[in-house]
Amino acid sequence: MVEPAKKEFTEFSYKSKVTPEFVIASADNLKQLEDLRARLAPGTKIMGTHSEAFHCDEVLASAMLRYTKEYEHAALVRTRAQEVLD
């Protein structure tokens, strides 16, 4: 059986008429996380979740957090690197 080619996930921005721009990025190490942080507006919070297959609970949690005052402009990082999540 031939394995399908794995698609590399990097970064994209989602724009909506309802919510502000939503930056979602992949970061496998602290360098990539710092590169992302440098591209965001100063003080932007970053939420983290696991990478690879997504689950509806993480989508719901991320969306719900974006409706709070504290995380309304937060970016989302998807990773399996514990150092990045910490």
C-alpha positions as CSV (number, residue, x, y, z in Angstrom):
1,M,0.0,0.0,0.0
2,V,1.3,3.4,-0.9
3,E,1.2,6.0,1.8
4,P,-0.3,9.4,0.7
5,A,2.1,12.3,0.6
6,K,2.1,14.2,3.9
7,K,1.2,17.9,3.4
8,E,3.3,20.4,5.3
9,F,1.3,22.8,7.4
10,T,2.9,26.1,7.9
11,E,0.8,29.2,8.5
12,F,-2.2,31.0,7.3
13,S,-4.4,33.9,8.2
14,Y,-8.2,33.6,8.4
15,K,-10.2,36.8,7.9
16,S,-13.8,37.1,8.7
17,K,-16.4,39.9,8.8
18,V,-17.3,38.8,12.3
19,T,-14.0,38.2,14.1
20,P,-10.6,39.9,13.7
21,E,-7.8,38.2,11.7
22,F,-7.0,34.8,13.1
23,V,-3.3,33.7,12.7
24,I,-2.8,29.9,12.9
25,A,0.7,28.6,12.7
26,S,2.8,25.4,13.1
27,A,5.8,25.6,15.4
28,D,8.0,22.5,16.1
29,N,10.6,24.3,18.1
30,L,11.2,27.5,20.1
31,K,12.9,29.2,17.1
32,Q,9.8,28.9,15.0
33,L,7.7,30.1,17.9
34,E,9.9,33.2,18.3
35,D,9.8,33.8,14.5
36,L,6.0,33.8,14.7
37,R,6.0,36.1,17.8
38,A,8.2,38.6,15.9
39,R,5.5,38.8,13.1
40,L,2.6,39.4,15.4
41,A,1.6,42.7,16.9
42,P,3.4,43.4,20.3
43,G,1.5,41.9,23.2
44,T,-0.5,39.4,21.0
45,K,-1.3,36.3,23.1
46,I,-0.6,32.8,21.6
47,M,-2.9,29.8,22.3
48,G,-1.5,26.3,21.8
49,T,-2.9,23.0,20.8
50,H,-1.7,19.7,19.3
51,S,-0.8,19.4,15.7
52,E,-1.7,16.7,13.1
53,A,-5.4,15.6,13.0
54,F,-7.7,18.2,14.5
55,H,-10.6,17.4,16.8
56,C,-13.9,19.3,17.2
57,D,-13.1,19.9,20.9
58,E,-10.0,22.0,20.1
59,V,-11.8,23.9,17.4
60,L,-14.6,24.7,19.8
61,A,-12.2,25.7,22.6
62,S,-10.2,27.9,20.3
63,A,-13.3,29.6,19.0
64,M,-14.7,30.1,22.5
65,L,-11.5,31.6,23.7
66,R,-11.5,34.1,20.8
67,Y,-14.9,35.4,22.1
68,T,-13.3,36.4,25.4
69,K,-11.8,39.8,25.9
70,E,-8.4,38.3,26.9
71,Y,-8.0,36.1,23.8
72,E,-10.0,37.9,21.1
73,H,-6.9,38.8,19.1
74,A,-4.8,35.7,20.0
75,A,-2.9,33.6,17.5
76,L,-3.0,29.8,17.6
77,V,0.0,27.5,17.4
78,R,-0.4,23.8,16.5
79,T,2.5,21.6,17.7
80,R,3.5,18.4,19.4
81,A,6.6,20.0,20.9
82,Q,6.1,20.3,24.7
83,E,8.7,23.1,24.9
84,V,6.6,25.2,22.6
85,L,3.3,24.5,24.4
86,D,5.0,25.3,27.8
